[in-house]
Amino acid sequence: MIAIVDYGAGNLHSIRQALARLALDARIVEAPAALRDAAALVVPGDGAFGPAAARLRALGWDERIREHVRAGRPFLGICLGMQLLFDESEEDGRHAGLGIVPGRVVRLPDTVKVPHIGWNRLRVVRPSPLLAGVATGAYVYFVHSYYAVPADPAVVAATAPYGVEVPAVVGRGNLWTTQFHPEKSGAVGVRMLQNIARWMVGAGAAVR
């Protein structure tokens, strides 16, 4: 089973439907205890970092997510679900994240329109199970005002130019994240979701 974490940050059903179309057993879960049965975990999300991080802690998701990652099971973070893994964010003050990926979340530069809403091209810089068959120049769909800056640049697999080179795909091993929304990214997004499905099924996630 692929667990999609419901922590009140929205954007749950679009990713569940996208994974279900690939015949994956994807379920929205509301209780952290349900992660014991999850072969893979997805944390999506839209909204502000501070309130979302506070909800994760208040509901008990924070330590369950850390346990899942430490156990070596596949983890996918999307948009806000990516940013929450970092040490801290400067969005509306300073807020602590989950500290799973060293680094911080900062605002997009004033030289570009914020929020960044729309299509942008990827620059693939290293292999990722998410990016098999996805070439530099492929367009994906973004909705964000802040972006993550990993302490270790080696975890960045793809970037997107938007005033700066925004880390668009970040991860290694069993943990991968996207700043964009693959479920809203047309044919390229479908290819990525197919890659994600193969990755998760290979690690034990069930099909319907």
C-alpha positions, 0 to 999 in steps of 0.5 A: 500500500502507498500511503498519502499523508493527510495533514490538512495541506490539500492536493491529496486527491489529484495525486491519489487519482494519478497513482490509481490510474497506474493501478497502484494501491494508493490510499489517503491516510489520516492516522500516523499509525497507518504508516506501519503497513505502508510500503511507500509514502507520499507527502504532497501539499500546498500552502504555508510552511509554518502552519503545515509543519506545526500540523505535522507535529501536532498530529504525530506525523513528524516522527512517523515520517522520519521512521519511514525514511530511516527504514529505507522505504520509498518516500516521495515529497511534492511541492510543500511536501518537499520543503517540509523535509528541510531544516527550516524555512524563512516563509513568514518568519523562521520555522523549523522543518523535519530536518531530514534533508539538510538545508533551508527554504528561501523566497524566490528572488524579487527579480521574478514574478512571485508566486511562480505559477506555470510551466518551466523547463527542467535541466537534468543534472544527474540520474534519478529513478523519477527522471528515466526517459525525461530529458533536459528541456522537458516542461513541468508545472510549478506553483510556489513562492519559496524554494529549497536550498540543500546544504549538499548540492549533490542531492539535486537531480534537476533544476529549473531556471526562475531568477535562480536555478531552483532545485526541482528534483532532490533526493537520493536512495529511497527519498525523492522530492519534486518542487513541481507537481508531476500529477499536473505536468501533462505527458512528462508528468505521466512519464514521471509517475510511471517511473515512480510506480515502477520504483515503488512497486520494485520496493514492495508497493502493491498494485490493485 
